[in-house]
Amino acid sequence: MEKVLAVIVTYNGMKWIDRCVGSIRNSSVDADIYIIDNASTDGTTQYLKDRYPDIKLMESTINMGFTRANNIGMRYAMENNYQYVYLMNQDAWVEEDTIEKLINANKRHPEFGLLSPVQMNAECTKIDRNFKKWYDIKTPTADKDIYEMKMCMAAHWLLSAECIRTVGVFSPTFTHYGEDDNYIDRVFYHKMRCGVVESAKAVHDREYRDDSAGKNAYIYYTSFLTVLSDPNDNLARCMISQPIRLLRKMPRLCSKADTVKFLIRLIGSYPSIIANRSKSKKKGAFL
């Protein structure tokens, strides 16, 4: 039987924790759970220790961000010979057979190192709005249950050990947002594939969340980091085009002063982007 590790990053996640953890506990696949908590202040960690004492829990004293926290779990999985890692957001949960269907799909087509279920809203009445943008342009494959995806949010990812050993873990260029885009770019660079298993369903409970203007501006800023970090693209061209694109596009989301701050931040990050982009081309990057 395959060794599966579910990696969940929590931060003030009491609202969802029972549905999230409970869904893994009730999965048809026996999966260990590793939770990395980013310094929650709502009692999440104490609740986990009291209710789920058998779960491996790491309590950070600082908010490390989504990327660093997930990387801890992924490295732990590789060090302990897990064959699959299931990354799942704290505001998400799976159906009983979700992980089983994803593993079976990977066994049929191991070139799909990254697989996602169809990500639904909390009521399971429609597909998550951000997931749908990419799901609507999915590409059929010879396997009628698997569709190739150009992008898929990391709220629900099954990663094979082969994928992690080949592609590595998330790039430290990204703290929160953009890391999943970059990871999939690297999956493609290493000639592996990303797909969705249409018969597998899971929930991402975020439909009614209102994001602030500042958060939206930052998320958009990470899109420039993603382009610059893509090992499939020409670096010199991107280093010229992205600052120009930022100056044209960012004022739609923030003030001119903030746009200039984002521009300075982008250009100032060039040395680390170049270094991390180079590392991402190597096997098992950032492991």
Phi, psi and omega in degrees: 000140183290144173272123183237133176241121173271123180251123182231126176262126181245147171206107183050056187255022184303328182302327188244351197301320181292319179292321181295300182293320181300325181292324176290320179297330182264006181292149177292343174260130180284109183239136170284157182236130176236115180253129175249115183261130183267056175063050177299150179240008184255013179088009182303312186292318179295321178298317179298317181293324181284317187268328183232065186294342182276351181282140174283124184233128172250125180256110177276146177273352178227163173277103183283346187091166184296318186294303183299320182294314178297323180298325177300314179294318180294320178295319178301318180298316180291323180291337183246020170061037172285144181270338178218146172240131175249108176275129180217134176294158177292334180264038185216159175205161184249161170277169186303322185256009184302304185293323179300315180294323179293317179296317178299322178294319178295323178297322178289325184222079183296347176292341173274085181288341181232120180229144178233149166284171170291122185269119186255165173284174188299327181274355183059032180262341179202165181287140176312136190297321179285322176298323184296329180304321181268328179297326181291342179244026178295158182245127180295154174236179179295332176273116188293348180262351182243131175240140178282140180238144175277335181203149179202125182296148186277021175295330178215103177228130165261121178246129175283155177300325178298320179296313181294319178295331181273310186273326183099207179246186183296147179286137178290355173301330186251137177261307179204123186085134178093338183294327180287320175303311182297320181298318180291324173304320180287326174303314180294322180300322181271017173064029172255176187234155178242133183212170175240137177263112191292333181279348181264133181235150176204166186247141168233108189271084181216011189299325186259016181276130178262122179267141180287162178298321179296319179294317179297322178295318179294317178301319179293322178302322181295340178294330176288321176298321182296315179298315180295332184268356184287113182290350179275349186253163180283119186295313183301316179297318181294324181293336176273316188285324188290320174299323178294315179297320179298315180297330180279323190263323187298326180301345176288339184247342183208175182290166178297323179297317179291326176300316179296321178298318178295322179297313179298319179296319180297308182295323179294338181271358183307314181302316181289324178298314180299315181295314182290325177297318178296317180295325184294343178280347182272154180295134178065040185300136175068009177290000000 
